[in-house]
Amino acid sequence: MLPRINHNEGGTHVSHRWKRTLVFLLALALFVAAVAPILAAPSTTSSAKAEAKQEYWASAKSNKFHYPYCQWAKKISPANLIVFKSREEALKAGYVPCKVCKP
């Protein structure tokens, strides 16, 4: 559907609905132009780097280890908290992965 254009004494007039549509499309184009480079940029951290920075929590009274944000990790008493720097470290210590957060 084409915009309704009225030719009157004061010049050309485009309907209000089309003005809103054009403003919306212009705003959308500007937003996409601003966000596209951010989304297309390659990740600066590899999974190996993320793994190196990740820590895992376990309780001295359990045999499970968790991601720190796991609902069960949040319930570990500070007195019983054991922190592992890697998944392999937790496995070597005899802990098994939590079945909820699946670290």
Secondary structure, 3 states (H helix, E strand, C coil): CCCCEEEECCEEEECHHHHHHHHHHHHHHHHHHHHHHHHHCCCCCCHHHHHHHCCEEEECCCCEEECCCCCCHHHCCCCCEEEECCHHHHHHCCCEECCCCCC
